[in-house]
Amino acid sequence: MTVEIHLGDNLEVARRLPDASFALVYLDPPFNTGRRQERAIESAVRTEGLQPDPDAPAPPVGLVKGGFRGSSYARTRGALKLYDDRFDDYWGFLEPRLREAWRLLSDDGTLYLHLDYREAHYAKVMLDAVFGRHCFLNELIWAYDYGAKSRKRWPSKHDTILVYVKDPSAYFFDSDAVDREPYMAPGLVTPEKAARGKLPTDVWWHTIVPTSGREKTGYPTQKPEGILRRMVQASSRPGDRVLDLFAGSGTTGAVADGLGRDAVLVDHSPDALAVMRARIPDALVVG
Ligand SMILES: C[S@@+](CC[C@H](N)C(=O)[O-])C[C@H]1O[C@@H](n2cnc3c(N)ncnc32)[C@H](O)[C@@H]1O
């Protein structure tokens, strides 16, 4: 299968890719992207009511199918901007990339947006505006148990992955192709069922990338192949194309390649490029 790696800003690269050419788009943006890290004055939560922002830009009316539904887009954005102006920093970075993801998905395609729990609620609102609320398929929780644990609150040990489809009446999803997992209480099901394992639910218990072993590349934000496998198996067919605009160490490409899919990987970091080249030696480097 073909894996293409593009070195460059993902928005510029995405804009050069053809419409509807990917069955699956996986996005794993860095936490806090686009936000001003230091704010001189932390803005107080404004309680005087959420009003539409008269200055909010007009919705991109060209993208109507399922998403960008006229005034609701501007109203949502305006209201959130008033409520918490950090939203605008986040939206400013992510929104055009989500719009590109929507354009690049095939009619039966699926987006997986992988987020830190501190960002997931903002992104859910954005995706409702960009794709349409009816295109929301799942909120996946990837739960792991590793690293230091706070004693002042419940230790945070999960990521959120929001799943949206381009067309809720025509999206591709093959649950039979997904690797099954052991039952938590195998004694409660028949031996045949226990041997077959169960279909994963929307809560995925999965270890982080092991600190040693075949998978480990050393790239700091590397995601485990096991969680990408589920997405690729369920939401694409062999021979389909898969896109990752925040490719990092190339996990999506390695998994897609192994499962007989083509992949396009984008990252602006030369370090990421070096790791991807070593991990997927046959990949074609573009740009
Ligand atoms: C959280 S990491 C992705 C990790 C990846 N999922 C993996 O398994 O290795 C996010 C990546 O996005 C890249 N990135 C951030 N902003 C970008 C942009 N505007 N264009 C292209 N890549 C970007 C960073 O260089 C980083 O490698």
The ligand as an ORCA input file, in Angstrom:
! r2SCAN-3c Opt
* xyz 0 1
  C      -0.247     15.035     19.408
  S       0.916     14.957     18.124
  C       0.343     13.626     17.120
  C       0.866     12.285     17.560
  C       0.464     11.148     16.642
  N      -0.928     10.834     16.720
  C       1.263      9.888     16.946
  O       0.699      8.816     17.223
  O       2.494      9.975     16.931
  C       0.523     16.367     17.174
  C       1.414     16.614     15.985
  O       0.866     17.706     15.235
  C       1.930     18.407     14.635
  N       1.385     19.730     14.266
  C       0.937     20.705     15.094
  N       0.482     21.767     14.397
  C       0.629     21.438     13.084
  C       0.331     22.106     11.869
  N      -0.219     23.331     11.859
  N       0.621     21.484     10.698
  C       1.180     20.229     10.698
  N       1.481     19.549     11.822
  C       1.206     20.137     12.996
  C       3.029     18.399     15.684
  O       4.302     18.578     15.085
  C       2.854     17.013     16.317
  O       3.729     16.072     15.725
*
